[in-house]
Amino acid sequence: MSNITPESIMSDLRYLQLLSRSFPTIADASTEIINLEAILNLPKGTEHFLTDIHGEYEAFQHVLKNASGAVKRKVNEIFGHTLRESEKKEICTLIYYPEEKLQLIKEQEADLDDWYLITLNQLVKVCQNVSSKYTRSKVRKALPAEFSYIIQELLHESSVEPNKHAYINVIISTIISTKRSDDFIIAMCNLIQRLTIDSLHIVGDIYDRGPGAHIIMDTLCDYHNFDIQWGNHDILWMGAASGNDACIANVIRMSMRYANLATLEDGYGINLLPLATFAMDTYADDPCTIFAPKMNFADGNYNEKTLRLITQMHKAITVIQFKLEAEIIDRRPEFGMQNRKLLDKIDFERGVFVYEGKEYPLRDTNFPTIDPADPYRLSDEERELMDKIHASFMNSEKLKKHMRCLFTYGGMYLVCNSNLLYHASMPLNEDGSFKHVRIGKKEYWGRKLLCKTDLLIRTAYFDEDGTEEKSFALDYVWYMWCGPDAPSFDKDKMATFERYFIEDKDLSKETKGYYYTLRNRADICERILAEFEVTGPHSHIINGHVPVKIIKGEKPIKADGKLLVIDGGFSKAYQPETGIAGYTLVYHSHGLQLVQHEPFQSRQKAIEEGQDIKSNTFVVEFNSQRMMVKDTDKGKVLVTQIQDLKKLLVAYRTGFIKEKN
């Protein structure tokens, strides 16, 4: 502490006086320094990175439960050849799904007390292994209150010592004799799951396509340590929850397109009856063929009558969406999206779409709600319908809860342990320089652009209604979904109209921004990392958004290892394109690993047959020296805290601050 001078104490005196309230004596400050120094020399916690989950809640929950294969790996390490493969599989399934697995075992097991005795001893060994890299304090905080003392005793006593062996056996025997085995096993399994993943990063797109985005959000709201980098689909839902009607229409259209109504109806209680009534009346005799949902990815088996209704609702909300988007385009000429107003380019009499001097036949020519003289005007019925749906979105308590979670734990980007995380793009010019994007009267680029768009999304949700700032921000959230210069989109157009109505595929082609090709270059990635002050040989950009098509030879590791694209197709809708079912990036004390998953069958098969997700692991980077807490961002914070506490010690010893009894 020789480098701490009286001058430095005096300059920080007010702060040190505040610090002294938490550590009122020399003994308190010294003890905390010892604790923090010890934490610095523990191995870094394991980080898991997932992206583009798209409502696939069963696969998502299973990956969390098995920690992307880490639990299975640890069980193999601990029990090796001392257990059969079927027995190790049983332990893993029990750890993943303790409540359900216990029910099955109780139906099958002849000597339940003997099974409890063996299983509890096995779980203690697994728990000792996964807790070994944490302080006792951190493990204690993770423990369920009712079993905290008992689990601590089991974790920190060695059964090798003869005196302790009997002690541990008595504890386990007493758990069994007092009929607490089931509760204790469930508590131990949940603790193993929790300790295997120290922190979870969701790099965007929780919502749309799959059946259970609301279930994923419920899981995250109760998760011990996580963050979210918003994806374009998340932002769309945030716009809908903020009250942007064009975002609301898009959200409903996506749900109809994939026949996934559970998130809207069961998850958020959105009343779709007004839309159903309107669609049945308006399209009673219309087969609406091109609006038939993609049933491969539906959240249930619908009968023919229900499917017909979903198809009609799909068409109704799509037409409304085009009209609502045109209102924003007219209101915000600075968005430069006049070329996305396409209804006025329809020749309704001849059923053709006239675009840049060329005619294209329409795949559907029945537009009873469009007035050719004023194609973007919502009919009175459509306006009334949107008012009802708008109110339903605004009054959903569950939606409000999940949005608060997204705002509290989320943002446009995150820098963590030399990794830069953002979902989609960093708009660039052809020469690799940062694209300057005008928002209002100013231009933004690089880091400033992500910070500005982050602020606008928050303004749209949190600001009071009626202000110009809120009104602009609300419109800009929709722009973030489909605007050419939006970092969450970055394509020349979103060709929704063309995909539905025009057979010619050339017209529905969306051209990606320069980022998506330039990001393959290491020098470009280095430039982006430098913009966010992320330096060092082990720095990376971690992206999602664009599925990596393994079956076409694409690789997730790009730019000499500087960029990792980890969208591997969690969404069933993408799996035929990617050939796999998602990635997890795992960053532990030994380095970076990419885990490639095969499709998850079902929760039921996992419980009954022990079917785990088959995963292949690839080493991205291996550290010759194990990474410790002191090498992480958290470590830097702790080093600063230690330095402050050392100043406090000097202040006590020199009399600048008096100890308190």
Rosetta blueprint (number, residue, H / E / L):
1 M L
2 S L
3 N L
4 I L
5 T L
6 P H
7 E H
8 S H
9 I H
10 M H
11 S H
12 D L
13 L H
14 R H
15 Y H
16 L H
17 Q H
18 L H
19 L H
20 S H
21 R H
22 S H
23 F L
24 P L
25 T L
26 I H
27 A H
28 D H
29 A H
30 S H
31 T H
32 E H
33 I H
34 I H
35 N H
36 L H
37 E H
38 A H
39 I H
40 L H
41 N L
42 L L
43 P E
44 K L
45 G L
46 T L
47 E E
48 H E
49 F E
50 L E
51 T L
52 D L
53 I L
54 H L
55 G L
56 E L
57 Y H
58 E H
59 A H
60 F H
61 Q H
62 H H
63 V H
64 L H
65 K H
66 N H
67 A H
68 S H
69 G H
70 A H
71 V H
72 K H
73 R H
74 K H
75 V H
76 N H
77 E H
78 I H
79 F H
80 G L
81 H L
82 T L
83 L L
84 R L
85 E H
86 S H
87 E H
88 K H
89 K H
90 E H
91 I H
92 C H
93 T H
94 L H
95 I H
96 Y H
97 Y L
98 P H
99 E H
100 E H
101 K H
102 L H
103 Q H
104 L H
105 I H
106 K H
107 E H
108 Q H
109 E L
110 A L
111 D L
112 L H
113 D H
114 D H
115 W H
116 Y H
117 L H
118 I H
119 T H
120 L H
121 N H
122 Q H
123 L H
124 V H
125 K H
126 V H
127 C H
128 Q H
129 N H
130 V H
131 S H
132 S L
133 K L
134 Y L
135 T L
136 R H
137 S H
138 K H
139 V H
140 R H
141 K H
142 A H
143 L L
144 P L
145 A H
146 E H
147 F H
148 S H
149 Y H
150 I H
151 I H
152 Q H
153 E H
154 L H
155 L H
156 H H
157 E L
158 S L
159 S L
160 V L
161 E L
162 P H
163 N H
164 K H
165 H H
166 A H
167 Y H
168 I H
169 N H
170 V H
171 I H
172 I H
173 S H
174 T H
175 I H
176 I H
177 S H
178 T L
179 K L
180 R L
181 S H
182 D H
183 D H
184 F H
185 I H
186 I H
187 A H
188 M H
189 C H
190 N H
191 L H
192 I H
193 Q H
194 R H
195 L H
196 T H
197 I L
198 D L
199 S E
200 L E
201 H E
202 I E
203 V L
204 G L
205 D L
206 I L
207 Y L
208 D L
209 R L
210 G L
211 P L
212 G L
213 A H
214 H H
215 I H
216 I H
217 M H
218 D H
219 T H
220 L H
221 C H
222 D L
223 Y L
224 H L
225 N L
226 F E
227 D E
228 I E
229 Q E
230 W L
231 G L
232 N H
233 H H
234 D H
235 I H
236 L H
237 W H
238 M H
239 G H
240 A H
241 A H
242 S H
243 G L
244 N L
245 D H
246 A H
247 C H
248 I H
249 A H
250 N H
251 V H
252 I H
253 R H
254 M H
255 S H
256 M H
257 R H
258 Y L
259 A L
260 N L
261 L L
262 A H
263 T H
264 L H
265 E H
266 D H
267 G H
268 Y L
269 G L
270 I L
271 N L
272 L L
273 L H
274 P H
275 L H
276 A H
277 T H
278 F H
279 A H
280 M H
281 D H
282 T H
283 Y L
284 A L
285 D L
286 D L
287 P L
288 C L
289 T H
290 I H
291 F H
292 A L
293 P L
294 K L
295 M H
296 N H
297 F H
298 A L
299 D L
300 G L
301 N L
302 Y L
303 N L
304 E H
305 K H
306 T H
307 L H
308 R H
309 L H
310 I H
311 T H
312 Q H
313 M H
314 H H
315 K H
316 A H
317 I H
318 T H
319 V H
320 I H
321 Q H
322 F H
323 K H
324 L H
325 E H
326 A H
327 E H
328 I H
329 I H
330 D H
331 R H
332 R L
333 P H
334 E H
335 F H
336 G L
337 M L
338 Q H
339 N H
340 R H
341 K L
342 L L
343 L H
344 D H
345 K H
346 I E
347 D E
348 F L
349 E L
350 R L
351 G L
352 V E
353 F E
354 V E
355 Y E
356 E L
357 G L
358 K E
359 E E
360 Y E
361 P E
362 L E
363 R L
364 D L
365 T L
366 N L
367 F L
368 P L
369 T L
370 I L
371 D E
372 P L
373 A L
374 D E
375 P L
376 Y L
377 R L
378 L L
379 S L
380 D H
381 E H
382 E H
383 R H
384 E H
385 L H
386 M H
387 D H
388 K H
389 I H
390 H H
391 A H
392 S H
393 F H
394 M H
395 N L
396 S L
397 E H
398 K H
399 L H
400 K H
401 K H
402 H H
403 M H
404 R H
405 C H
406 L H
407 F H
408 T H
409 Y H
410 G E
411 G E
412 M L
413 Y L
414 L E
415 V E
416 C E
417 N L
418 S L
419 N E
420 L E
421 L E
422 Y L
423 H L
424 A L
425 S L
426 M L
427 P L
428 L E
429 N L
430 E L
431 D L
432 G L
433 S L
434 F E
435 K L
436 H L
437 V E
438 R E
439 I E
440 G L
441 K L
442 K E
443 E E
444 Y E
445 W L
446 G H
447 R H
448 K H
449 L H
450 L H
451 C H
452 K H
453 T H
454 D H
455 L H
456 L H
457 I H
458 R H
459 T H
460 A H
461 Y H
462 F H
463 D L
464 E L
465 D L
466 G L
467 T L
468 E H
469 E H
470 K H
471 S H
472 F H
473 A H
474 L H
475 D H
476 Y H
477 V H
478 W H
479 Y H
480 M H
481 W H
482 C H
483 G L
484 P L
485 D L
486 A L
487 P L
488 S L
489 F L
490 D L
491 K E
492 D L
493 K L
494 M L
495 A L
496 T H
497 F H
498 E H
499 R H
500 Y H
501 F H
502 I E
503 E L
504 D L
505 K H
506 D H
507 L H
508 S H
509 K L
510 E L
511 T L
512 K E
513 G L
514 Y L
515 Y H
516 Y H
517 T H
518 L H
519 R L
520 N L
521 R L
522 A H
523 D H
524 I H
525 C H
526 E H
527 R H
528 I H
529 L H
530 A H
531 E H
532 F L
533 E L
534 V L
535 T L
536 G L
537 P L
538 H L
539 S L
540 H E
541 I E
542 I E
543 N E
544 G L
545 H L
546 V L
547 P L
548 V L
549 K L
550 I H
551 I H
552 K H
553 G L
554 E L
555 K L
556 P L
557 I E
558 K E
559 A H
560 D H
561 G H
562 K L
563 L E
564 L E
565 V E
566 I L
567 D L
568 G L
569 G L
570 F L
571 S L
572 K L
573 A L
574 Y L
575 Q H
576 P H
577 E H
578 T H
579 G L
580 I L
581 A L
582 G L
583 Y E
584 T E
585 L E
586 V E
587 Y E
588 H E
589 S L
590 H L
591 G E
592 L E
593 Q E
594 L E
595 V E
596 Q E
597 H E
598 E L
599 P L
600 F L
601 Q L
602 S L
603 R H
604 Q H
605 K H
606 A H
607 I H
608 E H
609 E H
610 G L
611 Q L
612 D L
613 I L
614 K L
615 S E
616 N E
617 T E
618 F E
619 V E
620 V E
621 E E
622 F E
623 N L
624 S L
625 Q L
626 R L
627 M L
628 M E
629 V H
630 K H
631 D H
632 T L
633 D H
634 K H
635 G H
636 K H
637 V H
638 L H
639 V H
640 T H
641 Q H
642 I H
643 Q H
644 D H
645 L H
646 K H
647 K H
648 L H
649 L H
650 V H
651 A H
652 Y H
653 R H
654 T H
655 G L
656 F L
657 I L
658 K L
659 E L
660 K L
661 N L
